[in-house]
Amino acid sequence: MKESILHELYDSKNFQKQSERLLALVSLHLEASLSGQKQKTLTWNEPENELRFWKDFLEKGNEEDFFSEILNRTTHTHNPKYVGHQVGVTAPITLLTGMLSHLLNNGMAVYEMGMSPNAIERIVTEKLCKTVGYGSSSGGFLTSGGTLANLTALLSARKAKVLHDVWNEGHIRPLGIMVCEEAHYCVDRAAKIMGLGEQGIIKIPADENFAMDIEKLEEYHQKNTAKGIQIFAIVGSAPSTATGAYDNLEAIQRFAEKHNLWFHVDGAHGGAAIFSEKYKHLLKGAEKSDSMVIDGHKMLMMPTITTALLFKNKAHSNHTFSQKADYLLNETEEDEWYNSGRRTFECTKNMMCLHWYILLKLYGEKAFDAYVTRQYDLAKEFARIIKEEGNFELAVEPMSNILCFRYVLSDLSLKESNSLNQSIRQGLLEDGEFYLVQTKLNGIHYLRTTLMNPFTTTEHLIALLEKIKTSAKKLIASQVS
Ligand SMILES: Cc1ncc(COP(=O)(O)O)c(C=O)c1O
């Protein structure tokens, strides 16, 4: 009797029925979202109400409604009015590779549990290394997210650059890394996880464009070395998260070489520009980096999570988690590329290489070029439109597809202006037609867009500005009355 539930659970006919229903819903969803027929990008609900809904649904909901409720109660990245966070607008074919990965559940850590995916992952990462401009000693792997990849790269850096065997014996002297204050918070988190402490994360101030101020590098290096900190790595953002500003990677690379530092490029968002003929110049210098992260699930239209961590010298990736000290390792002995778990933080992982491979196989690198180039061009066009408007101000000229701006009125104080922009954004969230986010830069509150959807046009962006103007006027009128 008890076993019958297991038969039901694994019934392939049942599965077919359920999946046909879901595929029909998903296809409708895609069509309505991409074509802009769907008025809303999200239907806002307060967290407590959402929690109550799903508690009730578990007790009393109709199981037939589950898929449609999920679709209705989430944020729709496929809607061209989605201009919010940096998550990829998934190419539909990757839903199918995702399904295969989940069905087979080959965890990939050892070759037998992922023969094809281990081979495919090698092909994908070698192609990426070549496109970055790395030489024949390069290699890499896929891992679960930019956050984890940045941590892994810094662990590799420590193993390679710190002569003392920290992995086995712990710290015997203070260690540190250098990074721009505008870098993604996960670099700070990685340093803390590694036990570097607050003093071990040396934050270089940003320049007026929110990129690392290269002029400050020597001063900060000298100051912190004099305190007894051994600095072993420097991280360049390509680009940083809040404003999308690319650090000057060439200058950072020269500095790293001079001081024998590991140079890591956090290209989680914009490393994808290696594929853009027009914008790959932004990554100049990355070809000489020691390691680099690129997220497929941001700027390459893949689902979460599809991060590539690439190394100029793949031997380093074999040593990161090795129990032996770096100098004892023999490269060939360790180069078991087909047992990918030896090099990754995680043991079990998704067969994320399938998404990369199918897109390369079906559409080729030109699809990545077309996407990145279009989105970066669109941000420049949006900036031009904003500058022509009387009541809007850009935080900085966009270098990528991230663009921050705010509504301004000359007679408002900074506090009032911040509060107005905050209220505008809250109003937009509750309205749900557009989805955009917000950020604070040097104490100033900005509306922040990341132009992720390949079907967002300038007409959508002009409509967004009109909506903001209307909202601002209403908010101001309500304060006056
Ligand atoms: C520059 C940068 N690095 C790292 C990350 C973290 O990547 P993930 O979300 O894949 O962990 C982000 C996320 O937005 C990012 O923008």
The ligand as a MOL file (V3000), in Angstrom:
LIG
                    3D

  0  0  0     0  0            999 V3000
M  V30 BEGIN CTAB
M  V30 COUNTS 16 16 0 0 0
M  V30 BEGIN ATOM
M  V30 1 C 29.9150 42.1000 -10.4340 0
M  V30 2 C 29.2060 40.9520 -9.7700 0
M  V30 3 N 29.9360 39.9750 -9.1990 0
M  V30 4 C 29.3600 38.9260 -8.5960 0
M  V30 5 C 27.9940 38.8220 -8.5050 0
M  V30 6 C 27.3690 37.6540 -7.8080 0
M  V30 7 O 27.0320 36.6910 -8.7570 0
M  V30 8 P 25.9410 35.5430 -8.4480 0
M  V30 9 O 24.6480 36.2600 -8.2760 0
M  V30 10 O 25.9860 34.6780 -9.6510 0
M  V30 11 O 26.3780 34.8470 -7.2040 0
M  V30 12 C 27.1890 39.8220 -9.0670 0
M  V30 13 C 25.7310 39.7660 -8.9670 0
M  V30 14 O 25.0040 40.6300 -9.3300 0
M  V30 15 C 27.8210 40.9070 -9.7300 0
M  V30 16 O 27.1220 41.8950 -10.2850 0
M  V30 END ATOM
M  V30 BEGIN BOND
M  V30 1 1 1 2
M  V30 2 1 2 3
M  V30 3 2 2 15
M  V30 4 2 3 4
M  V30 5 1 4 5
M  V30 6 1 5 6
M  V30 7 2 5 12
M  V30 8 1 6 7
M  V30 9 1 7 8
M  V30 10 2 8 9
M  V30 11 1 8 10
M  V30 12 1 8 11
M  V30 13 1 12 13
M  V30 14 1 12 15
M  V30 15 2 13 14
M  V30 16 1 15 16
M  V30 END BOND
M  V30 END CTAB
M  END
